[in-house]
């Protein structure tokens, strides 16, 4: 299991309060992908990568139904917020997007349900 403490510290640079259970839910969701440095980061300048964030995270995992244009604007806003970081941790990007759409609680519930199995 990846060290969630480093993600808490990274997220705290952008969010005043960090929901640690939501972070755990994101880490659990990403699982083995976090073992690869390349997969654990989001390439902010790669259109295919940003499309993957929109399709896999925002639409599939968070079940958002807004237009692609609106979802892309929210991704762009997070990338702009994180522009000082060359390495944009996927957990942080996903957390900030979930926070923006008020979906952190759904990540907590899913993490707790999986922990009780």
C-alpha positions in Angstrom: 0.0 0.0 0.0 1.5 3.4 -1.0 2.3 5.8 1.8 -0.8 8.0 2.1 1.0 10.5 4.3 2.9 11.9 1.2 -0.5 12.5 -0.5 -1.9 14.2 2.6 1.0 16.6 2.6 0.7 17.3 -1.1 -3.1 17.9 -1.0 -2.6 20.3 2.0 -0.7 22.6 -0.3 -4.0 23.2 -2.2 -6.9 22.4 0.2 -7.3 24.0 3.7 -8.7 20.8 5.1 -8.0 17.3 3.9 -10.5 14.5 4.2 -8.1 11.6 5.0 -10.7 8.9 4.4 -11.4 10.3 1.0 -7.7 10.2 0.2 -7.6 6.6 1.4 -10.6 5.9 -1.0 -8.7 7.4 -3.9 -5.5 5.5 -3.1 -7.6 2.3 -2.8 -9.2 3.0 -6.2 -5.9 3.6 -7.9 -4.3 0.6 -6.2 -1.4 -0.9 -8.1 -1.2 2.0 -10.5 0.5 4.1 -7.8 3.5 1.7 -7.8 4.5 3.1 -11.2 5.9 6.7 -11.1 4.5 7.4 -14.5 1.0 6.1 -13.7 1.0 7.9 -10.3 1.4 11.3 -12.0 -0.8 13.3 -14.3 0.8 14.7 -17.5 -0.9 18.1 -17.6 0.2 18.9 -21.1 -0.9 15.6 -22.7 -4.4 15.9 -24.2 -4.9 12.1 -24.1 -4.0 12.0 -20.4 -6.5 14.8 -19.6 -9.1 13.0 -21.6 -8.4 9.9 -19.5 -8.9 11.9 -16.3 -12.2 13.2 -17.6 -13.5 9.8 -18.9 -12.2 7.5 -16.2 -12.3 9.6 -13.1 -14.9 12.3 -13.6 -17.5 10.4 -15.7 -16.9 6.8 -14.7 -15.8 6.9 -11.0 -17.6 10.1 -9.9 -20.6 9.6 -12.2 -20.6 13.2 -13.4 -22.9 14.0 -16.3 -21.8 17.6 -17.2 -20.6 18.3 -20.7 -17.1 17.4 -21.8 -16.4 21.1 -22.1 -17.4 21.8 -18.5 -15.5 18.9 -17.2 -12.4 19.9 -19.2 -12.7 23.4 -17.6 -12.6 21.9 -14.1 -9.6 19.8 -15.0 -7.9 22.9 -16.4 -8.7 24.8 -13.2 -7.0 22.1 -11.1 -4.0 22.0 -13.5 -3.7 25.8 -13.2 -3.9 25.6 -9.4 -1.1 23.0 -9.4 1.1 24.7 -12.0 4.0 25.3 -9.6 4.3 21.5 -9.2 6.2 19.8 -12.0 5.1 16.4 -10.8 1.3 16.4 -10.3 0.3 13.5 -8.2 -2.7 11.7 -9.5 -4.1 11.3 -6.0 -4.0 15.1 -5.5 -5.5 15.9 -8.9 -8.3 13.4 -8.3 -8.9 14.7 -4.8 -9.2 18.3 -5.9 -11.6 17.3 -8.7 -13.7 15.3 -6.3 -13.7 18.2 -3.8 -14.7 20.7 -6.6 -17.8 18.6 -7.4 -18.7 17.7 -3.8 -17.9 14.0 -4.2 -15.5 13.4 -1.3 -18.1 11.8 0.8 -18.9 9.2 -1.9 -15.2 8.2 -1.9 -15.3 7.8 1.9 -18.3 5.5 1.8 -16.8 3.3 -0.9 -13.5 3.0 1.0 -15.3 2.1 4.2 -17.5 -0.5 2.4 -14.4 -2.1 0.8 -12.6 -2.2 4.2 -15.5 -4.2 5.7 -15.5 -6.9 3.1 
